[in-house]
Amino acid sequence: MLRFTSLILGLLVSVVAVASDDKPGVTESRWEKSIQKFEAKDKEQFPEKGGIVFVGSSSMVYWKTDVDFPEFNVINRGFGGSQTKDSVEFAHRIVIPYEPRIVALYAGDNDIAAGASVEKVIADTEEFVSIVHEALPEAKIIYVAIKPSISRFGMRKKMRAINDAVIEMAKADPLLVFADIDTPMLASNGIPRAELFVGDGLHLSREGYDVWNKVMRPLLKLK
């Protein structure tokens, strides 16, 4: 019985070692496979440098950036469900290598929904900006405002606080641009326009992306 127990323990140790890539205590990010898919795609055909990288959560994933902005060299690296800290973690793998002239970030929405503080999201945003500017000192960063959604309208105050903080950051940084998609998504009564969302009240409809496109296009022309 003792020998059998030892055998089982040995097998469990082996499994843990493999799962952590022989690095005890290291847990693989839940996004690693998504990032590896981007990298595999890059190996097949690396995007032309000097383009525009879209990165962030599902609002980026579902944005048909190549169709909506055919006149630009766009690289969509959104990964759904991600938070600002995830874009920070993977910036060196799915943003910096392309040497983009513009980086468009949509993040913060999921952070607040997951319980992150306003201060944490702002700090992570500042870190993302710092990482990009350190590696690409001439690249512009477009921060796409956290959208006012139907399903998360109760979190509006915190999300607006983050947007306001980024507006102030942009005033002090000529390479940081705030894209106000917030205001045009609201009806006259201050409630999110229902037609801009799909059934879940969170993700955008085609009409919703049309609003975003109108705001973003002139910003993508910035030198």
N, C-alpha and C positions, 0 to 999 in steps of 0.2 A: 504493500500500500504506500509506504514511504517513497519507494522508487517511482511509483506511478505519479505521485504528487509532484515529485521533483521534475519528472519529465514534462508534466503539464506546465509547471512554472517556467521551465526552460523555453518551451514553445511560446508562452506569452511574452517573455522578455524579447525573443527574436522578433515577434510581430511588432512590438512597440518600437524596437530599434529600426525596423524597416519603415514603419509609418513615419518616423521622425527623421528619416534619411540619415540614420546613424548619428543624430545629434540629440542626445537626451534632453528633454525639457522643451524642445522646439516644436511648436504646433504649426502645421502648414496653413497658410491663409486660405479661407474659403474661396477666395478669388483666384488662387494660383492657376487653376485649370483654364479659367477665362483668359488670363494674361498669357498663358502659354499658347492659346489658340491665336491670339494676336501675333505673337512672336513667330509662330509657324507660318502664318499668312505672310509675314514680312520676309521670311526666308524664300518664299515662292516668288514674291515680287515686292521689293522694298519701295515704299512710297517716295515720291519725289520730295526732296527737302525744300524747305522754305514755304510750306503750305500752312494750312489752318487745322489744328487738332481740336476736336471736340471731345471732352472727357467729362466723366461724372456718372450720375445714376441713370435710371431708366428713362428719364425725359430725354436724355441724350441717345440712349439705345434706340428708342422708337422714332427719333427724329430722322427723316429721310434726307440727311444733309447733302448727299451726293446728287439727289434729284432736285432738292430745293435750291441748291447753290451750284449749278453746273458750271458757272463761270469761274469758280474758285477751285483750287486744289485742296480738297477737304479730306481729312482722315478722321473717321469716327472711332473713338476708343472708349465709348461709354460701356459700363458694365452694371446692369440693373441691380438695384438694392444696395449699391455701394454708398458709403458715407464720405465726407470730406477727408477723413484720415486715411481712407483707402486710396484716394487719388494722390495723397501725399506719399504713401508707401510705394506706389508703383510709378510715380512720375519718371523715375530714371529708366524705366523700361518701356513705357507706352506714351511718353510725351517728349522727353529730352532727345532721344535718338533721331527723331525726325527733323530736328532743328527748325521747328516751325517759326513763322514770323508772327503768328497769332495763336494763342491758346484760349479756347472758350471753355469755361468751367461751369457746370451746373451741379451743385452739391449743397448740403445743409438741410434739405427737406427730410431725408431719411434720418439724419442725425437727431433732429428734434423729436421726430416720431418715436425714435428708439430710447429717448430719455436723456440725450446729451444736453448739457447746459449751453446757454447762449455764449458764455465765455469760452467754452471748449471749442465750439464751432468757429468762433472768430479766431482763436489761436491757431486752429488747424488751417484755416484759410490763409492766415498770415504766413504760416510755414510753407504752404503750397506756393504762394507768391514768391517767397524767398528762394525756394529751391529752383523755380523756373528762372528767376532773374539772375541767380548766381551762375547757372549754366548757360543761359541765353540772355545776356544783358540788354539786348535790343528788342526782344520779343514783347509784344503787347499781350496782356491778359484781359480777356473780357469775362467779367463775372456776371453770369446770367442770374438775375434776381430770383430768390426763392419764390416760387409761384404761389398765389393764393388759391388753394384748391377747396372744393366742396367738402371732401371727406376729412380734411385736416384744418378746417377753418377755425376750430377751437384753439389751435396752436398758433394762430395768426400773430398774436402779440410778440411771441418769441422770434418768429421768422422775420417779422418786420424789423425787430431790433438788430438782427444780423444784417439785413439789407441796409439799414441805416449806418451800421458800422462800416460796411464796405464802401458806401458812398463817401464817408469821411476818409477812408483809406485812399480812395481814388483821387480825392482832392489833393493829397500830398504826394501822389505817385503818378506822374504823367504816362507811365506804361500800364497802369491799371485803369480799366474802363468798366463802368457799371451799366449793364444793359437792363433798362427798366421795362420788363415785360409784365411787371406787377400791375401798374396803373391801367393799361389797356385791357386787362383781363377782368376788370371789375365793372359791374353794372352801375347805374347812377345811384342805386341805393347802397353801394359799397359791398355787395355780395358778388362772389365769383359768377361769371356768366355761364349758365348751364350748358350752352351749346359748345363751349370750348373744351368739354370733357367727354370721355367715353363713360360707359355705365358705372364704373367704379368710383366716379367722382374725383379721381386722383390723376389718372393719366390723360394726356391730351388727345382731343379729336383732331381731324384734319383742319377744322376751323381754328382750333387752338394753335396749331403749328403755323397756320397762316399769319396769326397775330405775331408770333415770335419771329417769323421770317421778315415781316415788315420792319420790326425793330432792329433785327440783326444785320440785314443786308448792308446798310450804310456803314455799320461799324466794321464789317469785314473788309471794307475798302480802305481802312485807315493805313497809313504808311508808318 
